Amino acid sequence: MQLKVSPLGTIEVVLPKNINAKHVPLFVAEHQHWIEQTQKQMAALYPPEELLPGSLNFAATNQQWQLKYCEGKRARVAEINNSLTVYSQDDNGAQKALQQWLNRRADETLIPWLHNVSNELKLTFKRAIVRAQKTRWGSCSSNGTISINRALLFMPPETVRYLFIHELCHTKEMNHSPRYWAFVESHMPGYQQHEQILSKGIRLIPRWALIT
């Protein structure tokens, strides 16, 4: 069994197929001290904030929006120039509507961007999908499918470009061997600085965007 604590402080217990769920309470109790310490660490790294933001900033595209919330029967987001109006019956509906809007924006922005980098470097892939990944910024499967994290919208543009190059290079080298990293370096000298940004990048993501 494994324990995971998210940046929001929620706990996830991962069970192997052959383990009965009745063992979970004891397992959690035995690791209570670790859970509490980890939750404190997460709280220090990601201080509480409103889960319905008043403003929104995409560093990747240098776009900013002001948000307001209105009552509405159908949860949705209306975008006019530099403002977003979120309609819903309650906070939960507003949050879901904002999440769905984030998914659409990521799909509309990141996938064409990935295609442009692919064409520029002449590194092709089969298809691309945007996901709300919790532990990865991106991945490339052996069949040529590239998955990219919607939260890249909150990263600096050059770091987003690096992540695309990182995954596109996997279409030629499905590993992290010295040859692979040399290939990455040939397309983006000094890529290491962007690795460091991504390793701590979750701190740049607002808490509401971490919820899936």
C-alpha positions in Angstrom: 0.0 0.0 0.0 1.1 3.6 -0.7 0.1 6.9 0.8 0.0 10.1 -1.2 -0.7 13.6 0.0 -1.7 16.2 -2.6 -0.8 19.9 -2.5 -4.4 20.5 -1.3 -3.7 18.2 1.7 -6.0 15.4 0.7 -4.9 11.9 1.3 -4.9 9.1 -1.3 -4.3 5.4 -0.4 -3.1 3.2 -3.3 -3.9 -0.5 -2.9 -2.4 -3.4 -4.8 -5.0 -5.7 -6.4 -4.4 -8.4 -3.8 -4.9 -6.2 -0.7 -8.3 -6.1 1.0 -9.6 -2.5 1.7 -10.3 -3.5 5.3 -6.6 -3.0 6.0 -6.7 0.7 5.0 -7.7 2.1 8.4 -4.9 0.4 10.3 -2.4 1.4 7.6 -3.5 5.0 7.8 -3.4 5.0 11.6 0.2 3.6 11.6 1.3 6.4 9.3 -0.7 9.2 11.0 2.4 11.1 12.1 3.9 11.1 8.5 0.5 12.2 7.1 0.3 15.2 9.6 3.9 16.2 8.9 3.4 16.0 5.2 0.2 18.0 5.3 2.0 20.7 7.3 4.8 20.8 4.6 2.2 21.1 1.9 0.4 23.9 3.7 3.7 25.8 4.0 4.5 25.3 0.3 1.0 26.1 -0.9 -0.7 28.6 1.5 -4.5 28.6 1.5 -6.2 30.9 -1.0 -9.7 31.2 -2.4 -10.6 28.3 -4.6 -12.6 30.7 -6.8 -10.0 33.2 -8.0 -10.6 36.9 -8.5 -8.1 37.1 -11.3 -6.2 34.7 -13.6 -2.8 34.9 -15.2 -1.4 32.6 -17.9 2.4 33.2 -17.9 2.7 31.0 -21.0 0.7 33.3 -23.2 1.0 36.6 -21.2 -2.8 36.7 -20.8 -4.7 38.1 -17.8 -8.4 38.0 -16.9 -10.5 39.5 -14.1 -13.2 37.1 -12.9 -16.7 37.7 -11.5 -19.3 35.3 -10.4 -23.1 35.4 -11.1 -26.0 33.1 -10.4 -27.1 31.0 -13.3 -29.0 27.8 -13.9 -26.3 26.3 -16.1 -22.7 26.4 -15.0 -20.6 28.1 -17.7 -17.9 30.7 -18.3 -18.5 33.7 -20.6 -15.3 35.3 -21.9 -15.4 38.9 -23.0 -12.1 40.6 -23.8 -10.0 40.5 -20.6 -12.8 39.4 -18.2 -14.5 36.1 -17.4 -18.0 35.8 -15.9 -18.7 32.4 -14.2 -22.4 31.5 -14.0 -23.5 28.8 -11.6 -25.9 28.0 -8.8 -23.2 27.5 -6.2 -19.4 27.5 -5.6 -19.0 23.9 -6.5 -20.6 24.5 -9.9 -18.5 27.6 -10.5 -15.4 25.7 -9.7 -16.3 22.9 -12.2 -17.2 25.4 -14.9 -13.8 27.1 -14.4 -12.0 23.8 -14.6 -13.8 23.0 -17.8 -12.9 26.4 -19.2 -9.2 25.8 -18.3 -9.3 22.4 -20.1 -10.6 24.1 -23.3 -8.1 26.9 -23.2 -5.3 24.4 -22.7 -6.5 22.3 -25.6 -6.9 25.4 -27.9 -3.5 26.8 -26.9 -1.1 24.1 -26.1 -1.8 21.5 -28.8 -1.3 24.0 -31.8 1.8 25.2 -30.1 3.1 21.7 -29.8 2.4 21.1 -33.5 4.4 24.3 -34.4 7.4 23.1 -32.4 7.1 19.7 -34.0 7.1 21.2 -37.5 10.0 23.4 -36.7 12.2 20.6 -35.4 10.9 18.0 -37.8 10.1 15.6 -34.9 6.7 14.1 -35.6 4.1 12.5 -33.3 0.9 10.7 -33.8 -1.5 12.7 -31.6 -1.6 15.0 -28.6 -4.0 15.2 -25.7 -4.3 17.6 -22.8 -4.7 16.2 -19.3 -5.1 17.4 -15.7 -2.0 15.4 -14.7 -1.0 15.4 -11.0 2.6 14.2 -11.1 3.8 14.8 -14.7 4.1 17.8 -16.9 4.0 15.6 -20.0 4.7 12.1 -21.4 5.2 10.4 -24.7 4.0 6.9 -25.3 5.6 4.3 -27.5 2.8 4.7 -30.1 3.6 8.4 -30.5 0.9 9.9 -28.3 2.1 13.0 -26.4 0.2 14.0 -23.2 0.6 17.5 -21.9 -0.4 19.0 -18.6 -3.0 21.8 -18.8 -1.1 23.6 -15.9 1.7 24.4 -18.4 -0.4 27.5 -19.1 0.9 28.9 -15.8 4.6 28.3 -16.8 7.0 30.7 -18.6 6.8 30.3 -22.4 10.3 29.1 -22.8 9.7 26.4 -20.2 6.6 25.3 -22.0 8.7 25.1 -25.2 11.3 23.0 -23.4 8.6 20.6 -22.2 7.4 20.2 -25.8 11.0 19.5 -27.0 11.5 17.1 -24.1 8.6 15.0 -25.2 9.2 15.3 -28.9 12.7 14.0 -28.4 11.2 10.9 -26.9 9.7 10.1 -30.3 13.3 9.2 -31.2 14.7 8.1 -27.9 12.2 6.4 -25.5 14.5 6.7 -22.5 16.6 9.2 -20.5 20.0 8.0 -21.6 23.0 10.3 -22.2 22.2 10.1 -25.9 18.7 11.3 -25.2 19.9 14.3 -23.2 22.5 15.2 -25.8 19.6 15.1 -28.3 17.6 17.5 -26.1 20.6 19.8 -25.7 21.1 20.0 -29.5 17.6 21.4 -29.8 17.6 23.5 -26.6 21.0 24.4 -25.1 20.8 25.2 -21.4 17.6 23.1 -21.0 18.7 22.4 -17.4 17.3 25.7 -16.1 13.9 24.7 -17.4 14.1 21.3 -15.7 14.7 23.2 -12.4 11.7 25.4 -13.1 9.4 22.4 -13.7 10.7 20.6 -10.7 9.4 23.4 -8.5 6.7 24.6 -10.9 3.7 23.3 -9.0 4.2 26.3 -6.6 3.3 28.6 -9.5 0.0 26.9 -10.1 -3.0 28.3 -8.2 -4.7 25.8 -5.9 -8.0 25.8 -7.8 -6.2 24.6 -10.9 -4.8 21.6 -9.0 -8.3 20.2 -8.4 -9.5 17.5 -10.9 
